[in-house]
Every structure is written in C-alpha cells, then in structure tokens.
Amino acid sequence: MKNLTGKVAMITGSGRGIGAHIAKRLALEGAYVILHDLEIHLLEETANEIRAAGGIVQQLIQSDLSDHDAGDTITQRLNVEKIDILVNNAGIAPVRSFQEVDQSMFNAMVDINMRAVFFISQKLLPYMNDGGRIINISSSLKKTYAPGFITYVSIKGFIEAFTKYLAGEIGGRGITVNAISPGAINTGLNPWFETEEGIKVLLNDQALKKLGQPSYISDAVAFLASEQASWISGAIIDVDGGFKLAP
Ligand SMILES: NC(=O)c1ccc[n+]([C@@H]2O[C@H](COP(=O)([O-])OP(=O)(O)OC[C@H]3O[C@@H](n4cnc5c(N)ncnc54)[C@H](O)[C@@H]3O)[C@@H](O)[C@H]2O)c1
C-alpha cells in the first residue's frame, strides 16, 4: 500500500518547477492530485506526465492567484467534496533592490505569495478532512542577506508566522500545518545554476556539497503529508543542504 492512497491533494503552482515535482511525487504515493496553475498548457503537461507514470489526476484548475478572490474561485471549482492535503507552493520571485520596488511589483508579490496562501487556506478549510495537511513553501534566503530579495524574503517571513499561527488555530481538528524552507533548487529555468561560477557559489554556501534538486523538496512534502508526520505541526523545516552552515 502506498503512503497516500485515496487522499486528495491540491498543489498550487504545479504546472512546472517544484510544484510539478510535488504533484508527481504525491501522485506516486497514491494521492488523487488536483493541479493548479495560471498556465493551462503547463497544467496539461504535468497531468500527462502523472498519468503516464500511472498516477491519478483528479482535476486541473486554472486560476490567477493575483485575483483577490482566488480562494473562492478555487473552492467553487472543486469537483470533490473533501480534500486532505493542500500545498501552497505557487510563488514569484522578481529580483529588485529596495529602492526599485514599486507599488505594482509589491502588490503582485503580496497577492500571489501572501494573500493567496492565506485565503486559499481559509476557503479550503471547510472542505478539508480532519487529520489533513497544509504545507507551505518558504525560502532559506531568510538565513542571509541576498541583494534584490527584500520583498520576497519579507513575505516568506509572513508565511512562516502564518504557518505557526494556523497550526495553533486548527490543530484541534488534527490538521497539521508546516512549512518547508527550500535552499537553491535547480528547476531548469535559470541557466546560472549550471555554470561553473553558479555551482561554485552554491556549493560554497552549503554544508552538503551537492546541488539542490526538486526531488529533495517533494520528498519532504511527501513525508509531511504522510501518516508518519502526524505529530509534526507548526514546524518550519529547512531543506537546503545546510545552507549558510558552512564556514
Ligand atoms: N527554486 C528555488 O530555488 C526556490 C527556493 C526557495 C523557495 N522556492 C519557492 O518554491 C515555490 C516554487 O518555486 P519554483 O522555483 O518552482 O517556481 P517556478 O516559477 O518554477 O514555478 C512557480 C509556478 O507558480 C505558477 N504561478 C506563478 N504566478 C502565478 C499566478 N499569478 N497564479 C497562479 N499560478 C502562478 C507558475 O505558472 C509556475 O508554474 C515558490 O513558493 C518559491 O518561492 C523556490
């Protein structure tokens, strides 16, 4: 028997990158996955890969998380009565210095990386089975100062505080709420990750001398989603190769 047989899991931003890997992993564990993204062609690609690997795709939901009603839109479109696992993964990471951040960029980041996480969790909660799981995605950049990431990391700080408070709020239903804080993960979008300089910089900052892969994050999500993690809640788990621990 697989770990998540019969569970229903929704993963935001699962058209590509880390979210797509999480969706594939949870499907391999037997979950019925609800894929969500802005881009329908990305959703279809992920769905095809999952089906080809023998997984079950319950539904594709295309929606824009910049929309303030994203939580309502998603719940209205659900084609299941109950869900068990929500992974708030979708996020954007534009790089801009403090002086360059304007209202429109700030608003987009608040909408997608923060407001959507808060209200999707709130609106989906009545549809969640007791004993369910909410897993948020933070970032290990909080451990250091990285130029250009002031808005991104400040908002990830909100996500971590929200994770702990929501865990306290809904723990009585046996629903766990945790966050994973990934280090640098090569999702194939940023060619710098594969340059000699990029590899040197990344490995220099990590205690473990191997580069971050999406599977490290999806493995951690699969664990938090499993029965074996039923007594872990309000935790922020660094999955970052020991980022900033190296001398
Ligand atoms: N890749 C990394 O190194 C890294 C490190 C730390 C944390 N993270 C976090 O992991 C999560 C996923 O990152 P990723 O690297 O896979 O990113 P990505 O850009 O590869 O994927 C993000 C997904 O979210 C979707 N998305 C973006 N804006 C949306 C919107 N308005 N509405 C709906 N969907 C939208 C995109 O279409 C995409 O499929 C993010 O929360 C990110 O902050 C990533």
The ligand as an SDF file (V2000), in Angstrom:
LIG
                    3D

 44 48  0  0  0  0  0  0  0  0999 V2000
   13.5600   27.2850   -6.9500 N   0  0  0  0  0  0  0  0  0  0  0  0
   14.1390   27.6650   -5.8290 C   0  0  0  0  0  0  0  0  0  0  0  0
   15.3910   27.7140   -5.7320 O   0  0  0  0  0  0  0  0  0  0  0  0
   13.3180   28.0170   -4.6140 C   0  0  0  0  0  0  0  0  0  0  0  0
   13.9950   28.2170   -3.4010 C   0  0  0  0  0  0  0  0  0  0  0  0
   13.2480   28.5430   -2.2740 C   0  0  0  0  0  0  0  0  0  0  0  0
   11.8700   28.6330   -2.3420 C   0  0  0  0  0  0  0  0  0  0  0  0
   11.2340   28.4370   -3.5300 N   0  0  0  0  0  0  0  0  0  0  0  0
    9.7680   28.5450   -3.5380 C   0  0  0  0  0  0  0  0  0  0  0  0
    9.2260   27.3810   -4.1300 O   0  0  0  0  0  0  0  0  0  0  0  0
    7.9860   27.6930   -4.7590 C   0  0  0  0  0  0  0  0  0  0  0  0
    8.0170   27.2350   -6.2180 C   0  0  0  0  0  0  0  0  0  0  0  0
    9.1230   27.8510   -6.8510 O   0  0  0  0  0  0  0  0  0  0  0  0
    9.6920   27.3700   -8.2630 P   0  0  0  0  0  0  0  0  0  0  0  0
   11.1520   27.6660   -8.2610 O   0  0  0  0  0  0  0  0  0  0  0  0
    9.2110   26.0050   -8.5840 O   0  0  0  0  0  0  0  0  0  0  0  0
    8.9900   28.4580   -9.2180 O   0  0  0  0  0  0  0  0  0  0  0  0
    8.5010   28.3430  -10.7430 P   0  0  0  0  0  0  0  0  0  0  0  0
    8.4700   29.7370  -11.2600 O   0  0  0  0  0  0  0  0  0  0  0  0
    9.2810   27.3250  -11.4840 O   0  0  0  0  0  0  0  0  0  0  0  0
    7.0140   27.7930  -10.5840 O   0  0  0  0  0  0  0  0  0  0  0  0
    6.0110   28.5790   -9.9960 C   0  0  0  0  0  0  0  0  0  0  0  0
    4.6680   28.1400  -10.5320 C   0  0  0  0  0  0  0  0  0  0  0  0
    3.6850   29.0490   -9.9960 O   0  0  0  0  0  0  0  0  0  0  0  0
    2.8480   29.4730  -11.0580 C   0  0  0  0  0  0  0  0  0  0  0  0
    2.3530   30.8310  -10.8330 N   0  0  0  0  0  0  0  0  0  0  0  0
    3.0800   31.9720  -10.8360 C   0  0  0  0  0  0  0  0  0  0  0  0
    2.2720   33.0380  -10.7150 N   0  0  0  0  0  0  0  0  0  0  0  0
    1.0010   32.5580  -10.6310 C   0  0  0  0  0  0  0  0  0  0  0  0
   -0.2700   33.1630  -10.5130 C   0  0  0  0  0  0  0  0  0  0  0  0
   -0.4200   34.5030  -10.5040 N   0  0  0  0  0  0  0  0  0  0  0  0
   -1.3560   32.3720  -10.4390 N   0  0  0  0  0  0  0  0  0  0  0  0
   -1.2290   31.0320  -10.4820 C   0  0  0  0  0  0  0  0  0  0  0  0
   -0.0570   30.3920  -10.6160 N   0  0  0  0  0  0  0  0  0  0  0  0
    1.0530   31.1470  -10.6910 C   0  0  0  0  0  0  0  0  0  0  0  0
    3.7270   29.4510  -12.3090 C   0  0  0  0  0  0  0  0  0  0  0  0
    2.9660   29.3870  -13.5020 O   0  0  0  0  0  0  0  0  0  0  0  0
    4.5880   28.2290  -12.0590 C   0  0  0  0  0  0  0  0  0  0  0  0
    4.0190   27.0490  -12.5840 O   0  0  0  0  0  0  0  0  0  0  0  0
    7.7990   29.2010   -4.6060 C   0  0  0  0  0  0  0  0  0  0  0  0
    6.9770   29.4590   -3.4780 O   0  0  0  0  0  0  0  0  0  0  0  0
    9.2110   29.7030   -4.3480 C   0  0  0  0  0  0  0  0  0  0  0  0
    9.2300   30.9140   -3.6200 O   0  0  0  0  0  0  0  0  0  0  0  0
   11.9330   28.1460   -4.6730 C   0  0  0  0  0  0  0  0  0  0  0  0
  1  2  1  0
  2  3  2  0
  2  4  1  0
  4  5  1  0
  4 44  2  0
  5  6  2  0
  6  7  1  0
  7  8  2  0
  8  9  1  0
  8 44  1  0
  9 10  1  0
  9 42  1  0
 10 11  1  0
 11 12  1  0
 11 40  1  0
 12 13  1  0
 13 14  1  0
 14 15  2  0
 14 16  1  0
 14 17  1  0
 17 18  1  0
 18 19  2  0
 18 20  1  0
 18 21  1  0
 21 22  1  0
 22 23  1  0
 23 24  1  0
 23 38  1  0
 24 25  1  0
 25 26  1  0
 25 36  1  0
 26 27  1  0
 26 35  1  0
 27 28  2  0
 28 29  1  0
 29 30  1  0
 29 35  2  0
 30 31  1  0
 30 32  2  0
 32 33  1  0
 33 34  2  0
 34 35  1  0
 36 37  1  0
 36 38  1  0
 38 39  1  0
 40 41  1  0
 40 42  1  0
 42 43  1  0
M  CHG  2   8   1  16  -1
M  END
$$$$
